[in-house]
Amino acid sequence: MPDESLPNDVSRRTFLRGATIGGAAVALADFLSPSAACAGKMPPKGVNYRTSPNGTQRCDKCALWQSPNACKLVAGPIAPAGWCVLFKKK
């Protein structure tokens, strides 16, 4: 027995509005997930990271270095003797 209080069909405009809001909600939930917080850091390849120094420039002498093996801006384990294009002297 159909429920008389519910509409029989949904307009295209209502459907598209609901789909847009639902899609935005899913995207926002994905963006705010814990893994997305880590994604705020750049991938090593994106900053030309390497595990060897560039002359006297090395990660452990950079203002972005976080002991023992991390960087404030680059994701993943970082070698103290490494280097990337974001190097900023302490």
Contacts in CASP RR format, 6 or more apart in sequence:
PFRMAT RR
TARGET T0000
AUTHOR 0000-0000-0000
METHOD contacts of the structure
MODEL  1
MPDESLPNDVSRRTFLRGATIGGAAVALADFLSPSAACAGKMPPKGVNYR
TSPNGTQRCDKCALWQSPNACKLVAGPIAPAGWCVLFKKK
2 8 0 8 1.000
30 36 0 8 1.000
38 75 0 8 1.000
39 75 0 8 1.000
40 75 0 8 1.000
41 71 0 8 1.000
41 73 0 8 1.000
41 74 0 8 1.000
41 75 0 8 1.000
41 76 0 8 1.000
42 73 0 8 1.000
42 74 0 8 1.000
42 75 0 8 1.000
43 74 0 8 1.000
43 75 0 8 1.000
44 74 0 8 1.000
44 75 0 8 1.000
44 76 0 8 1.000
44 78 0 8 1.000
44 84 0 8 1.000
47 73 0 8 1.000
47 74 0 8 1.000
47 84 0 8 1.000
47 85 0 8 1.000
47 86 0 8 1.000
48 84 0 8 1.000
48 85 0 8 1.000
49 74 0 8 1.000
49 78 0 8 1.000
49 82 0 8 1.000
49 83 0 8 1.000
49 84 0 8 1.000
50 82 0 8 1.000
50 83 0 8 1.000
50 84 0 8 1.000
51 79 0 8 1.000
51 81 0 8 1.000
51 82 0 8 1.000
52 81 0 8 1.000
52 82 0 8 1.000
52 83 0 8 1.000
53 81 0 8 1.000
53 82 0 8 1.000
53 83 0 8 1.000
54 83 0 8 1.000
54 87 0 8 1.000
57 83 0 8 1.000
57 87 0 8 1.000
57 89 0 8 1.000
58 80 0 8 1.000
58 81 0 8 1.000
58 82 0 8 1.000
58 83 0 8 1.000
59 65 0 8 1.000
59 71 0 8 1.000
59 78 0 8 1.000
59 79 0 8 1.000
59 80 0 8 1.000
59 81 0 8 1.000
59 82 0 8 1.000
59 83 0 8 1.000
59 84 0 8 1.000
59 87 0 8 1.000
60 67 0 8 1.000
60 80 0 8 1.000
60 81 0 8 1.000
61 89 0 8 1.000
61 90 0 8 1.000
62 71 0 8 1.000
62 86 0 8 1.000
62 87 0 8 1.000
62 88 0 8 1.000
62 89 0 8 1.000
62 90 0 8 1.000
63 88 0 8 1.000
63 89 0 8 1.000
63 90 0 8 1.000
64 71 0 8 1.000
64 72 0 8 1.000
64 73 0 8 1.000
64 74 0 8 1.000
64 86 0 8 1.000
64 88 0 8 1.000
65 71 0 8 1.000
65 72 0 8 1.000
65 78 0 8 1.000
65 80 0 8 1.000
65 90 0 8 1.000
66 72 0 8 1.000
68 80 0 8 1.000
69 77 0 8 1.000
69 78 0 8 1.000
69 79 0 8 1.000
69 80 0 8 1.000
70 76 0 8 1.000
70 77 0 8 1.000
70 78 0 8 1.000
71 78 0 8 1.000
71 84 0 8 1.000
71 86 0 8 1.000
73 86 0 8 1.000
74 84 0 8 1.000
74 86 0 8 1.000
END
